[in-house]
């Protein structure tokens, strides 16, 4: 239950982080997320595509159909300049949040 709630609040930041490296299509995003998280994040279409559509609607990513090596069309997602700025802000906030949580868990004072 907690994992689902944590993921819900982090999905878009995780996707922006991957797309900041390079444009990707949906299946690749799922595979990279799974691999890089050591299997902790196992995105499904019901999580991935609504998040990508929200990011696209907010102007943080741009989706474009492009031909794959196989000749099929794939929708690649690219982070926008606005998305890069949003990612930096989210990463900074995540660092502050995780440090604060860690201090409480360890019962440390500032």
LINNORUR-V839059 format. One line per field, one symbol per residue. ss: DSSP state (A for helix, B for strand, O for the rest). phi: phi as a letter, one per 20 degrees, with the letter a starting at -180 (. if undefined). psi: psi as a letter, one per 30 degrees, with the letter a starting at -180 (. if undefined). A space follows every 10 residues. Layout:
ss->???
phi->???
psi->???
//
This chain:
ss->OAAAAAAAAA AAAAAAAAAA AOOBBAAAAA AAAAAAOOOO OOOOAAAAAA AAAAAAAOOO BBBBBBBOOO OOBBBBBBBO AAAAAAAAAA AAAAAAAAAA AAAAAAOOOO
phi->.fgffffged gfffffffff fafbegffgf ffffffemnf dcfdgfefff fffffffeme ccdcfbfegf nfeceedcfe gffffffgff ffffffffff fffffeledf
psi->eeeeeeeeff eeeeeeeeff elklleeeee eeeeefggfe jiklefeeee eeeeeeefgf lkkkklklef flkkjkkkkl eeeeeeeeee eeeeeeeeee eeeeefhll.
//
